[in-house]
Amino acid sequence: MRKSLWLSVFMLISLLLSACSGGSFKADHKYEMEPFEFTNQHHETVSLDDLKGEVWLAQFVFTNCTSVCPPMMANLSDLSHRLESAGVKDYKVVSFSVDPKIDTPEVLQDYLDMFEVADESKWEMLTGFTQEKIAEIAAKSFKTVVIDDPNTDQVIHGTSFYLVNQQGEVVKTYNGATDVPYDQIISDMEALIKSGA
């Protein structure tokens, strides 16, 4: 009788501990974001301060891209549907253009319309800065490159998706063009949203 009582108490404590620790988010890094204030596809101003308090996924793309950007956009669109199916709602997607001279708000809206995203209201397609500025933000905040190719109309840039927490820190980096770890991203976003960290 005493043995079964101790077993019950042990199981109850184990259950409580697992409930407390379950879903906890663990960051791979914490890169502090450079402050910014840019323009989205609706000609609205979007700043880092506007995004604080939200969990968001970032990427670097441009509409004239002939290589990695279309699959990245398709993969992020696919992820948006998977997030919707998983019931994940409190997040944003932020796409920084690396070709801001070409990518006006209207051009970015047309580009977004090509991809069947789950909820367009969650997407911020950002422009309204110089290429030098976005290269600086890419390097300082995301530890990635944005380099203009002087021999073509293309821009060399990273192909990752970046998870940003509620404090505006880049906390995880994932493959964005190929072998996207969809389940891991969804799990991480759910845990980060739940933890509020």
Sequence and secondary structure as in RCSB ss.txt:
>XXXX:A:sequence
MRKSLWLSVFMLISLLLSACSGGSFKADHKYEMEPFEFTNQHHETVSLDDLKGEVWLAQFVFTNCTSVCPPMMAN
LSDLSHRLESAGVKDYKVVSFSVDPKIDTPEVLQDYLDMFEVADESKWEMLTGFTQEKIAEIAAKSFKTVVIDDP
NTDQVIHGTSFYLVNQQGEVVKTYNGATDVPYDQIISDMEALIKSGA
>XXXX:A:secstr
 HHHHHHHHHHHHHHHHHHHHTT    S  EE    EEE TTS EEEHHHHTTSEEEEEEE TT SSSHHHHHHH
HHHHHHHHHHTT  SEEEEEEES TTT  HHHHHHHHHTS  S GGGEEEEB S HHHHHHHHHHHHS  EEE T
TSS EEE  EEEEE TTSEEEEEEE SSS  HHHHHHHHHHHHHHT 
